[in-house]
């Protein structure tokens, strides 16, 4: 999805501890689904998830409190949200084509802003 010359990084954030996240990465590779080509970040205290207001209220008052709403965010270089996709079903995600399109839109806007300076 990303082009080699792009200044773009992809991260996934999970409430799982780092060791569990690392096990998941290895399992994905063993299952033949290929290498995970983005960094998986661990947020067991849900700090980032809380900062973006993405705590799933369906999990309040349970041992899984802090579970996020399934979300894809595209941030600009100033870490401002440019695009967001929020789902209630964790099995539904935006297509790679949709994300690619939004990256291209962000790059066009950034280039336009640079020319205006």
C-alpha positions in Angstrom: 0.0 0.0 0.0 2.8 2.4 0.8 5.3 3.6 -1.8 9.0 3.4 -1.1 9.6 7.1 -1.3 6.8 8.1 1.0 7.3 9.8 4.3 4.4 7.8 5.9 4.4 5.4 8.8 1.7 2.9 9.8 1.1 1.9 13.4 -1.4 -0.3 15.2 -2.2 0.3 18.8 -3.4 -2.5 21.1 -4.3 -2.7 24.8 -2.3 -5.9 24.9 1.0 -5.9 26.7 4.1 -5.9 24.4 4.9 -9.6 24.9 1.4 -10.6 23.8 1.6 -8.3 20.8 5.0 -9.8 19.8 3.4 -13.2 20.0 0.6 -12.1 17.7 3.1 -10.8 15.1 4.9 -14.2 15.2 1.6 -16.1 14.9 0.5 -14.1 11.9 3.8 -15.0 10.1 3.6 -18.7 11.1 0.0 -18.8 9.8 1.2 -17.9 6.4 -0.4 -14.5 6.3 3.0 -12.8 5.8 5.2 -10.5 7.7 3.5 -7.6 9.6 5.0 -4.6 7.8 4.0 -2.0 10.3 4.8 -1.4 14.0 2.4 -2.7 16.6 2.4 -0.5 19.7 1.3 -1.6 23.1 -1.0 0.6 25.2 -2.1 -1.6 28.2 -3.3 1.5 30.2 -5.3 2.7 27.1 -3.7 6.2 27.3 -3.6 6.9 23.6 -7.0 5.3 23.2 -8.5 7.5 25.9 -6.8 10.7 24.5 -8.6 10.1 21.2 -11.9 9.3 22.9 -12.0 5.8 21.5 -12.9 3.7 24.5 -15.7 1.2 23.7 -18.4 1.8 26.3 -19.7 -1.7 25.7 -16.7 -2.9 27.8 -17.1 -0.6 30.8 -17.3 -2.4 34.1 -15.6 -5.5 32.8 -12.2 -7.0 33.0 -11.7 -5.9 29.4 -12.3 -2.2 30.2 -10.2 0.0 27.9 -10.9 -1.9 24.7 -11.0 0.6 21.9 -13.6 1.2 19.3 -12.2 -0.2 16.0 -10.7 2.9 14.4 -8.3 3.9 11.6 -6.8 7.4 11.9 -4.7 9.3 9.4 -2.7 12.1 11.1 -0.8 14.9 9.4 2.8 15.8 10.3 1.4 18.0 13.1 -0.4 15.0 14.5 -3.8 16.5 13.7 -6.5 14.1 12.6 -6.9 14.4 8.8 -9.2 11.4 8.3 -10.9 8.9 10.7 -12.9 5.7 10.1 -14.8 4.4 13.1 -16.6 1.0 13.1 -18.6 -0.8 15.8 -17.7 -4.2 14.4 -14.0 -5.0 14.7 -14.2 -7.3 11.6 -15.1 -4.3 9.4 -12.1 -2.2 8.3 -11.6 0.2 5.5 -10.1 -1.2 2.3 -6.4 -0.6 1.5 -7.7 1.3 -1.5 -9.7 3.6 0.7 -6.7 4.3 3.0 -4.4 4.8 0.0 -6.9 7.3 -1.4 -6.9 9.2 1.9 -3.1 9.2 2.0 -3.0 10.7 -1.5 -5.6 13.3 -0.4 -3.5 14.3 2.6 -0.4 14.6 0.4 -2.2 16.8 -2.1 -3.4 19.1 0.7 0.0 19.2 2.3 1.6 20.1 -1.1 -1.0 22.8 -1.6 -0.3 24.3 1.9 3.5 24.3 1.2 3.0 26.2 -2.1 0.9 28.8 -0.3 3.6 29.7 2.2 
